[in-house]
Amino acid sequence: MRYVITTDTTCDMPQAFLEENELTVMSMAYTVDGKTYTGLEGDFLPPKEFYDRLRGGSMPQTAQVNPDQAEKVFERFLKSGVSVLHIAFSSALSGSYQSTVIAAEELNAKYGDAKVITIDSKCASMGEGLFVYYAVQLKKQGKSLEEAAEWLEAHKLNICHNFTVDDLFHLHRGGRVSKTAAVFGSMLGVKPVLHVDDEGRLIPIQKIRGRKQSLTALVDNMETCMGGMKNDVVFISHGDCLEDAQFVADEVKKRFGIQNIWIDYIGPVIGTHSGAGTVALFFLGKHR
C-alpha cells in the first residue's frame, strides 16, 4: 500500500530535505509583533530576524495544529487511496498530537483501505527531525506503512536530546526554571543543560558554570547515552549561535569520528520557548 510521511513545522528540518523527500508539513503558526506566520514555505520570518526580535524584547506566541487542519491534510491523500504516516511533535509539549489522533480516528472510520497512523514522537526540534529522517530511510528501504510505524514506535526513545541555553529568561517564561534560579543563574553565569525525557518533557539535568563548559557537557552526555549505538548522522540545532553549534559539531567529530553532522536553526515555535543562544544535540542512544 502506498503511503506518504507527514510531520509538523517543529521538526526544524531543512526545506531542501522536505522537498526532496516529498514530505508534507503541517503548520504550527506563530505570532510576532502582531503578525501571524504559518511557518510554511513563503510565509515565515527569516530565522536571523526572528532571533533579533527576540533579543529586542518581542514576546512571540505559538499555536498548535488543530483537528480540522489535520483532517484537511490527511484527507487529501486518503481520497487518492494513499495512506499517511504522521510524525507529531511531543504530546507533552503541545496538543498537536491529540489533534491528529482525533482527525485520524474520524477519517479511518470513513475510508476503507487507506488509513492514517499517527505517532507521538516524544521529540522536539531536530530531534523530531531525526525521527522523520529515520522514517524516510525506512520508506526508502521498502518498509510498509505498518513496518515503518512499528520500528518508529519501538525506537523513538532512542532519539536523544541534550541542549543548553545562553539566556534563562525564556525558560523561566515557559515555567522551566524558577524566577530565583533565572536571576541568580544569570548573575553567576550558570548555564542549565536539559534533555527530553521518556515522556517527551523538557527536564533540567545539570547546572554548568560557563558557556563553553555547558557546550562540552552536551558531548559528554552524548557519550554517556550512546551506549555503543551506531550513529551515521547527528543533528545540531541552534538559536542563532552558529559558532557554538559548530564547536559542538567539532567536538562530536573529534570524540566519536562522526562526520555526517547536520546543523540548522531552531525554528520559531521552539525558539519562542528556548530563546536565542540555545544549542541542541540530537543522536541515537541506548537511553535518553
Buried (B, 14 or more C-beta within 10 A) or exposed (E): EEBBBBBBBBBBBBEEBBEEBEBBBBBBBBBBEEEEBBBBEEEBBEBEEBBBBBBEEBEBEBBBBBBEBBBEBBBBBBEEEBBBBBBBBBBBBBBBBBBBBBBBEBBBEEBEEBBBBBBBBBBBBBBBBBBBBBBBBBBEEEBEBBEBBBBBEEEBBBBBBBBBBBBBBBBBBBEBBEEEBBBEBBEEEBBBBBBBBEEBBBEEEBBBEEBEBBBBBBBBBBEEBBEEBEBEBBBBBBBBBBEBBBBBBEBBBEEBEBEEBBBBBBBBBBBBBBBBBBBBBBBBBEEB
